[in-house]
Amino acid sequence: MIKCRMILEDGSECGKDICCYECEEKETCKLACDVFYDNEPGTYKKCFYAGDEETLLVEFENKALTVIKEIAEISRKKKDLEAKDNEMRQALEEAMSKFGVKKFDNDLISVTYINPSTSISVDTAKVKKLYPDIAAECSKTTNKKGYVKITVKD
């Protein structure tokens, strides 16, 4: 059973391995959290943290099922569209090469053929291994926004 976060965060514990909402002493307990109180005193609604992890996961999945299905369908369509896009780009590249066209521009699209090239980059893993002090001195920290990673299974 997961205890309410209020109890865990403030360090106060009654010793029971139960969420306050589930406890039979919730109305008289001085340690009971108020995360599950509704607008009217004495009226309760279940706090988000009540229940074991498996139950919470099932509840989440049931509530998010429509969104999960929609994301899966969009991801499949996106994958199909990306494959079609790559196929069309390849055909366009071959046609531009065949006819010697380097740039094409109209009201719908602008296409420029870029010749193959070579680029040089720094092998950061090798620099860190051979010159750890320099790598540390030249490193920078970048904050990244949290996100949801989704992998659609075919």
mmCIF file of the C-alpha atoms, coordinates in Angstrom:
data_MODEL
# 
_entry.id   MODEL 
# 
loop_
_atom_site.group_PDB 
_atom_site.id 
_atom_site.type_symbol 
_atom_site.label_atom_id 
_atom_site.label_alt_id 
_atom_site.label_comp_id 
_atom_site.label_asym_id 
_atom_site.label_entity_id 
_atom_site.label_seq_id 
_atom_site.pdbx_PDB_ins_code 
_atom_site.Cartn_x 
_atom_site.Cartn_y 
_atom_site.Cartn_z 
_atom_site.occupancy 
_atom_site.B_iso_or_equiv 
_atom_site.pdbx_formal_charge 
_atom_site.auth_seq_id 
_atom_site.auth_comp_id 
_atom_site.auth_asym_id 
_atom_site.auth_atom_id 
_atom_site.pdbx_PDB_model_num 
ATOM 1   C CA . MET A 1 1   ? 0.000   0.000  0.000   1.00 0.00 ? 1   MET A CA 1 
ATOM 2   C CA . ILE A 1 2   ? 1.256   3.484  -0.804  1.00 0.00 ? 2   ILE A CA 1 
ATOM 3   C CA . LYS A 1 3   ? 0.951   6.027  1.984   1.00 0.00 ? 3   LYS A CA 1 
ATOM 4   C CA . CYS A 1 4   ? -0.130  9.564  1.156   1.00 0.00 ? 4   CYS A CA 1 
ATOM 5   C CA . ARG A 1 5   ? 2.811   11.734 0.171   1.00 0.00 ? 5   ARG A CA 1 
ATOM 6   C CA . MET A 1 6   ? 1.852   14.339 2.790   1.00 0.00 ? 6   MET A CA 1 
ATOM 7   C CA . ILE A 1 7   ? 2.599   11.840 5.539   1.00 0.00 ? 7   ILE A CA 1 
ATOM 8   C CA . LEU A 1 8   ? 5.858   10.725 3.937   1.00 0.00 ? 8   LEU A CA 1 
ATOM 9   C CA . GLU A 1 9   ? 7.123   14.229 3.156   1.00 0.00 ? 9   GLU A CA 1 
ATOM 10  C CA . ASP A 1 10  ? 6.530   15.820 6.550   1.00 0.00 ? 10  ASP A CA 1 
ATOM 11  C CA . GLY A 1 11  ? 8.047   12.845 8.375   1.00 0.00 ? 11  GLY A CA 1 
ATOM 12  C CA . SER A 1 12  ? 4.983   12.171 10.512  1.00 0.00 ? 12  SER A CA 1 
ATOM 13  C CA . GLU A 1 13  ? 3.849   8.577  10.438  1.00 0.00 ? 13  GLU A CA 1 
ATOM 14  C CA . CYS A 1 14  ? 1.220   6.816  12.490  1.00 0.00 ? 14  CYS A CA 1 
ATOM 15  C CA . GLY A 1 15  ? 2.881   3.449  11.908  1.00 0.00 ? 15  GLY A CA 1 
ATOM 16  C CA . LYS A 1 16  ? 0.097   2.055  9.716   1.00 0.00 ? 16  LYS A CA 1 
ATOM 17  C CA . ASP A 1 17  ? 0.953   0.869  6.231   1.00 0.00 ? 17  ASP A CA 1 
ATOM 18  C CA . ILE A 1 18  ? -2.167  2.401  4.733   1.00 0.00 ? 18  ILE A CA 1 
ATOM 19  C CA . CYS A 1 19  ? -3.260  5.575  2.978   1.00 0.00 ? 19  CYS A CA 1 
ATOM 20  C CA . CYS A 1 20  ? -5.184  7.967  5.227   1.00 0.00 ? 20  CYS A CA 1 
ATOM 21  C CA . TYR A 1 21  ? -8.244  7.664  2.981   1.00 0.00 ? 21  TYR A CA 1 
ATOM 22  C CA . GLU A 1 22  ? -8.425  3.923  3.633   1.00 0.00 ? 22  GLU A CA 1 
ATOM 23  C CA . CYS A 1 23  ? -7.912  4.254  7.402   1.00 0.00 ? 23  CYS A CA 1 
ATOM 24  C CA . GLU A 1 24  ? -10.919 3.774  9.696   1.00 0.00 ? 24  GLU A CA 1 
ATOM 25  C CA . GLU A 1 25  ? -9.546  6.509  11.996  1.00 0.00 ? 25  GLU A CA 1 
ATOM 26  C CA . LYS A 1 26  ? -9.228  9.168  9.263   1.00 0.00 ? 26  LYS A CA 1 
ATOM 27  C CA . GLU A 1 27  ? -11.805 11.527 10.795  1.00 0.00 ? 27  GLU A CA 1 
ATOM 28  C CA . THR A 1 28  ? -10.198 11.651 14.243  1.00 0.00 ? 28  THR A CA 1 
ATOM 29  C CA . CYS A 1 29  ? -6.505  11.134 13.404  1.00 0.00 ? 29  CYS A CA 1 
ATOM 30  C CA . LYS A 1 30  ? -4.297  14.200 13.958  1.00 0.00 ? 30  LYS A CA 1 
ATOM 31  C CA . LEU A 1 31  ? -1.751  12.903 11.400  1.00 0.00 ? 31  LEU A CA 1 
ATOM 32  C CA . ALA A 1 32  ? -4.283  12.299 8.633   1.00 0.00 ? 32  ALA A CA 1 
ATOM 33  C CA . CYS A 1 33  ? -3.484  14.302 5.532   1.00 0.00 ? 33  CYS A CA 1 
ATOM 34  C CA . ASP A 1 34  ? -6.097  16.472 3.861   1.00 0.00 ? 34  ASP A CA 1 
ATOM 35  C CA . VAL A 1 35  ? -5.221  15.559 0.287   1.00 0.00 ? 35  VAL A CA 1 
ATOM 36  C CA . PHE A 1 36  ? -8.468  13.632 -0.007  1.00 0.00 ? 36  PHE A CA 1 
ATOM 37  C CA . TYR A 1 37  ? -10.814 16.186 1.648   1.00 0.00 ? 37  TYR A CA 1 
ATOM 38  C CA . ASP A 1 38  ? -13.534 17.553 -0.570  1.00 0.00 ? 38  ASP A CA 1 
ATOM 39  C CA . ASN A 1 39  ? -14.897 21.116 -0.260  1.00 0.00 ? 39  ASN A CA 1 
ATOM 40  C CA . GLU A 1 40  ? -17.182 20.252 2.652   1.00 0.00 ? 40  GLU A CA 1 
ATOM 41  C CA . PRO A 1 41  ? -15.477 19.216 5.913   1.00 0.00 ? 41  PRO A CA 1 
ATOM 42  C CA . GLY A 1 42  ? -16.125 15.566 6.681   1.00 0.00 ? 42  GLY A CA 1 
ATOM 43  C CA . THR A 1 43  ? -16.809 14.724 3.032   1.00 0.00 ? 43  THR A CA 1 
ATOM 44  C CA . TYR A 1 44  ? -14.067 12.688 1.389   1.00 0.00 ? 44  TYR A CA 1 
ATOM 45  C CA . LYS A 1 45  ? -12.935 11.812 -2.058  1.00 0.00 ? 45  LYS A CA 1 
ATOM 46  C CA . LYS A 1 46  ? -10.175 9.295  -2.627  1.00 0.00 ? 46  LYS A CA 1 
ATOM 47  C CA . CYS A 1 47  ? -6.735  10.859 -2.799  1.00 0.00 ? 47  CYS A CA 1 
ATOM 48  C CA . PHE A 1 48  ? -4.686  10.200 -5.901  1.00 0.00 ? 48  PHE A CA 1 
ATOM 49  C CA . TYR A 1 49  ? -2.035  8.301  -3.956  1.00 0.00 ? 49  TYR A CA 1 
ATOM 50  C CA . ALA A 1 50  ? -4.367  5.796  -2.290  1.00 0.00 ? 50  ALA A CA 1 
ATOM 51  C CA . GLY A 1 51  ? -3.916  2.211  -3.399  1.00 0.00 ? 51  GLY A CA 1 
ATOM 52  C CA . ASP A 1 52  ? -1.054  -0.032 -4.341  1.00 0.00 ? 52  ASP A CA 1 
ATOM 53  C CA . GLU A 1 53  ? 1.098   0.628  -7.392  1.00 0.00 ? 53  GLU A CA 1 
ATOM 54  C CA . GLU A 1 54  ? -0.613  -2.030 -9.495  1.00 0.00 ? 54  GLU A CA 1 
ATOM 55  C CA . THR A 1 55  ? -4.058  -0.576 -8.752  1.00 0.00 ? 55  THR A CA 1 
ATOM 56  C CA . LEU A 1 56  ? -2.877  2.934  -9.566  1.00 0.00 ? 56  LEU A CA 1 
ATOM 57  C CA . LEU A 1 57  ? -1.373  1.724  -12.836 1.00 0.00 ? 57  LEU A CA 1 
ATOM 58  C CA . VAL A 1 58  ? -4.644  0.012  -13.807 1.00 0.00 ? 58  VAL A CA 1 
ATOM 59  C CA . GLU A 1 59  ? -6.609  3.172  -12.911 1.00 0.00 ? 59  GLU A CA 1 
ATOM 60  C CA . PHE A 1 60  ? -4.230  5.294  -14.985 1.00 0.00 ? 60  PHE A CA 1 
ATOM 61  C CA . GLU A 1 61  ? -4.423  2.914  -17.940 1.00 0.00 ? 61  GLU A CA 1 
ATOM 62  C CA . ASN A 1 62  ? -8.240  2.863  -17.839 1.00 0.00 ? 62  ASN A CA 1 
ATOM 63  C CA . LYS A 1 63  ? -8.482  6.660  -17.723 1.00 0.00 ? 63  LYS A CA 1 
ATOM 64  C CA . ALA A 1 64  ? -5.823  7.160  -20.408 1.00 0.00 ? 64  ALA A CA 1 
ATOM 65  C CA . LEU A 1 65  ? -6.878  4.280  -22.682 1.00 0.00 ? 65  LEU A CA 1 
ATOM 66  C CA . THR A 1 66  ? -8.490  6.507  -25.324 1.00 0.00 ? 66  THR A CA 1 
ATOM 67  C CA . VAL A 1 67  ? -5.426  8.764  -25.454 1.00 0.00 ? 67  VAL A CA 1 
ATOM 68  C CA . ILE A 1 68  ? -3.078  5.752  -25.544 1.00 0.00 ? 68  ILE A CA 1 
ATOM 69  C CA . LYS A 1 69  ? -4.982  4.212  -28.477 1.00 0.00 ? 69  LYS A CA 1 
ATOM 70  C CA . GLU A 1 70  ? -5.029  7.536  -30.331 1.00 0.00 ? 70  GLU A CA 1 
ATOM 71  C CA . ILE A 1 71  ? -1.284  8.071  -29.821 1.00 0.00 ? 71  ILE A CA 1 
ATOM 72  C CA . ALA A 1 72  ? -0.583  4.540  -31.075 1.00 0.00 ? 72  ALA A CA 1 
ATOM 73  C CA . GLU A 1 73  ? -2.690  5.136  -34.200 1.00 0.00 ? 73  GLU A CA 1 
ATOM 74  C CA . ILE A 1 74  ? -1.088  8.532  -34.875 1.00 0.00 ? 74  ILE A CA 1 
ATOM 75  C CA . SER A 1 75  ? 2.385   7.000  -34.422 1.00 0.00 ? 75  SER A CA 1 
ATOM 76  C CA . ARG A 1 76  ? 1.595   4.232  -36.921 1.00 0.00 ? 76  ARG A CA 1 
ATOM 77  C CA . LYS A 1 77  ? 0.256   6.760  -39.438 1.00 0.00 ? 77  LYS A CA 1 
ATOM 78  C CA . LYS A 1 78  ? 3.291   8.983  -38.873 1.00 0.00 ? 78  LYS A CA 1 
ATOM 79  C CA . LYS A 1 79  ? 5.618   6.034  -39.510 1.00 0.00 ? 79  LYS A CA 1 
ATOM 80  C CA . ASP A 1 80  ? 3.753   5.199  -42.745 1.00 0.00 ? 80  ASP A CA 1 
ATOM 81  C CA . LEU A 1 81  ? 3.835   8.856  -43.847 1.00 0.00 ? 81  LEU A CA 1 
ATOM 82  C CA . GLU A 1 82  ? 7.562   9.115  -43.095 1.00 0.00 ? 82  GLU A CA 1 
ATOM 83  C CA . ALA A 1 83  ? 8.227   5.996  -45.203 1.00 0.00 ? 83  ALA A CA 1 
ATOM 84  C CA . LYS A 1 84  ? 6.150   7.468  -48.060 1.00 0.00 ? 84  LYS A CA 1 
ATOM 85  C CA . ASP A 1 85  ? 7.941   10.822 -47.650 1.00 0.00 ? 85  ASP A CA 1 
ATOM 86  C CA . ASN A 1 86  ? 11.367  9.124  -47.894 1.00 0.00 ? 86  ASN A CA 1 
ATOM 87  C CA . GLU A 1 87  ? 10.242  7.203  -50.987 1.00 0.00 ? 87  GLU A CA 1 
ATOM 88  C CA . MET A 1 88  ? 9.020   10.411 -52.684 1.00 0.00 ? 88  MET A CA 1 
ATOM 89  C CA . ARG A 1 89  ? 12.192  12.324 -51.760 1.00 0.00 ? 89  ARG A CA 1 
ATOM 90  C CA . GLN A 1 90  ? 14.325  9.546  -53.239 1.00 0.00 ? 90  GLN A CA 1 
ATOM 91  C CA . ALA A 1 91  ? 12.286  9.615  -56.474 1.00 0.00 ? 91  ALA A CA 1 
ATOM 92  C CA . LEU A 1 92  ? 12.595  13.435 -56.619 1.00 0.00 ? 92  LEU A CA 1 
ATOM 93  C CA . GLU A 1 93  ? 16.365  13.239 -56.023 1.00 0.00 ? 93  GLU A CA 1 
ATOM 94  C CA . GLU A 1 94  ? 16.741  10.686 -58.824 1.00 0.00 ? 94  GLU A CA 1 
ATOM 95  C CA . ALA A 1 95  ? 14.683  12.831 -61.229 1.00 0.00 ? 95  ALA A CA 1 
ATOM 96  C CA . MET A 1 96  ? 16.672  15.984 -60.358 1.00 0.00 ? 96  MET A CA 1 
ATOM 97  C CA . SER A 1 97  ? 19.927  14.095 -60.911 1.00 0.00 ? 97  SER A CA 1 
ATOM 98  C CA . LYS A 1 98  ? 18.712  12.626 -64.213 1.00 0.00 ? 98  LYS A CA 1 
ATOM 99  C CA . PHE A 1 99  ? 17.659  16.031 -65.591 1.00 0.00 ? 99  PHE A CA 1 
ATOM 100 C CA . GLY A 1 100 ? 20.512  18.017 -64.029 1.00 0.00 ? 100 GLY A CA 1 
ATOM 101 C CA . VAL A 1 101 ? 18.189  20.197 -61.937 1.00 0.00 ? 101 VAL A CA 1 
ATOM 102 C CA . LYS A 1 102 ? 19.876  21.737 -58.884 1.00 0.00 ? 102 LYS A CA 1 
ATOM 103 C CA . LYS A 1 103 ? 16.959  23.889 -57.709 1.00 0.00 ? 103 LYS A CA 1 
ATOM 104 C CA . PHE A 1 104 ? 13.237  23.888 -58.335 1.00 0.00 ? 104 PHE A CA 1 
ATOM 105 C CA . ASP A 1 105 ? 10.811  26.487 -56.958 1.00 0.00 ? 105 ASP A CA 1 
ATOM 106 C CA . ASN A 1 106 ? 7.076   27.031 -57.481 1.00 0.00 ? 106 ASN A CA 1 
ATOM 107 C CA . ASP A 1 107 ? 3.995   28.090 -55.456 1.00 0.00 ? 107 ASP A CA 1 
ATOM 108 C CA . LEU A 1 108 ? 3.847   24.713 -53.683 1.00 0.00 ? 108 LEU A CA 1 
ATOM 109 C CA . ILE A 1 109 ? 7.433   23.813 -52.932 1.00 0.00 ? 109 ILE A CA 1 
ATOM 110 C CA . SER A 1 110 ? 11.065  24.803 -53.086 1.00 0.00 ? 110 SER A CA 1 
ATOM 111 C CA . VAL A 1 111 ? 13.523  21.956 -53.656 1.00 0.00 ? 111 VAL A CA 1 
ATOM 112 C CA . THR A 1 112 ? 17.297  22.241 -53.689 1.00 0.00 ? 112 THR A CA 1 
ATOM 113 C CA . TYR A 1 113 ? 19.595  19.318 -54.453 1.00 0.00 ? 113 TYR A CA 1 
ATOM 114 C CA . ILE A 1 114 ? 22.519  19.189 -52.014 1.00 0.00 ? 114 ILE A CA 1 
ATOM 115 C CA . ASN A 1 115 ? 25.583  17.303 -53.222 1.00 0.00 ? 115 ASN A CA 1 
ATOM 116 C CA . PRO A 1 116 ? 27.069  14.593 -50.999 1.00 0.00 ? 116 PRO A CA 1 
ATOM 117 C CA . SER A 1 117 ? 29.745  15.984 -48.686 1.00 0.00 ? 117 SER A CA 1 
ATOM 118 C CA . THR A 1 118 ? 32.015  15.138 -45.800 1.00 0.00 ? 118 THR A CA 1 
ATOM 119 C CA . SER A 1 119 ? 31.897  16.712 -42.364 1.00 0.00 ? 119 SER A CA 1 
ATOM 120 C CA . ILE A 1 120 ? 34.309  16.695 -39.464 1.00 0.00 ? 120 ILE A CA 1 
ATOM 121 C CA . SER A 1 121 ? 33.151  16.408 -35.880 1.00 0.00 ? 121 SER A CA 1 
ATOM 122 C CA . VAL A 1 122 ? 34.803  15.866 -32.523 1.00 0.00 ? 122 VAL A CA 1 
ATOM 123 C CA . ASP A 1 123 ? 34.703  12.342 -31.123 1.00 0.00 ? 123 ASP A CA 1 
ATOM 124 C CA . THR A 1 124 ? 33.692  13.365 -27.606 1.00 0.00 ? 124 THR A CA 1 
ATOM 125 C CA . ALA A 1 125 ? 34.003  9.838  -26.195 1.00 0.00 ? 125 ALA A CA 1 
ATOM 126 C CA . LYS A 1 126 ? 37.598  9.675  -27.390 1.00 0.00 ? 126 LYS A CA 1 
ATOM 127 C CA . VAL A 1 127 ? 38.399  13.147 -26.055 1.00 0.00 ? 127 VAL A CA 1 
ATOM 128 C CA . LYS A 1 128 ? 36.941  12.216 -22.654 1.00 0.00 ? 128 LYS A CA 1 
ATOM 129 C CA . LYS A 1 129 ? 39.062  9.058  -22.614 1.00 0.00 ? 129 LYS A CA 1 
ATOM 130 C CA . LEU A 1 130 ? 42.355  10.602 -23.804 1.00 0.00 ? 130 LEU A CA 1 
ATOM 131 C CA . TYR A 1 131 ? 42.022  14.101 -22.313 1.00 0.00 ? 131 TYR A CA 1 
ATOM 132 C CA . PRO A 1 132 ? 39.539  13.984 -19.435 1.00 0.00 ? 132 PRO A CA 1 
ATOM 133 C CA . ASP A 1 133 ? 40.661  17.334 -17.958 1.00 0.00 ? 133 ASP A CA 1 
ATOM 134 C CA . ILE A 1 134 ? 40.210  19.176 -21.258 1.00 0.00 ? 134 ILE A CA 1 
ATOM 135 C CA . ALA A 1 135 ? 36.875  17.456 -21.847 1.00 0.00 ? 135 ALA A CA 1 
ATOM 136 C CA . ALA A 1 136 ? 35.686  18.546 -18.395 1.00 0.00 ? 136 ALA A CA 1 
ATOM 137 C CA . GLU A 1 137 ? 36.957  22.091 -18.910 1.00 0.00 ? 137 GLU A CA 1 
ATOM 138 C CA . CYS A 1 138 ? 35.215  22.418 -22.284 1.00 0.00 ? 138 CYS A CA 1 
ATOM 139 C CA . SER A 1 139 ? 31.957  20.725 -21.255 1.00 0.00 ? 139 SER A CA 1 
ATOM 140 C CA . LYS A 1 140 ? 28.752  22.609 -20.629 1.00 0.00 ? 140 LYS A CA 1 
ATOM 141 C CA . THR A 1 141 ? 25.558  21.633 -18.856 1.00 0.00 ? 141 THR A CA 1 
ATOM 142 C CA . THR A 1 142 ? 22.252  22.034 -20.653 1.00 0.00 ? 142 THR A CA 1 
ATOM 143 C CA . ASN A 1 143 ? 18.887  21.680 -18.939 1.00 0.00 ? 143 ASN A CA 1 
ATOM 144 C CA . LYS A 1 144 ? 16.404  19.605 -20.891 1.00 0.00 ? 144 LYS A CA 1 
ATOM 145 C CA . LYS A 1 145 ? 12.646  19.664 -20.550 1.00 0.00 ? 145 LYS A CA 1 
ATOM 146 C CA . GLY A 1 146 ? 10.975  16.472 -19.342 1.00 0.00 ? 146 GLY A CA 1 
ATOM 147 C CA . TYR A 1 147 ? 8.876   14.592 -21.860 1.00 0.00 ? 147 TYR A CA 1 
ATOM 148 C CA . VAL A 1 148 ? 6.967   11.387 -22.431 1.00 0.00 ? 148 VAL A CA 1 
ATOM 149 C CA . LYS A 1 149 ? 8.729   8.798  -24.574 1.00 0.00 ? 149 LYS A CA 1 
ATOM 150 C CA . ILE A 1 150 ? 6.319   6.552  -26.452 1.00 0.00 ? 150 ILE A CA 1 
ATOM 151 C CA . THR A 1 151 ? 7.219   3.459  -28.437 1.00 0.00 ? 151 THR A CA 1 
ATOM 152 C CA . VAL A 1 152 ? 4.420   2.007  -30.540 1.00 0.00 ? 152 VAL A CA 1 
ATOM 153 C CA . LYS A 1 153 ? 4.635   -1.747 -30.890 1.00 0.00 ? 153 LYS A CA 1 
ATOM 154 C CA . ASP A 1 154 ? 3.714   -3.157 -34.297 1.00 0.00 ? 154 ASP A CA 1 
# 
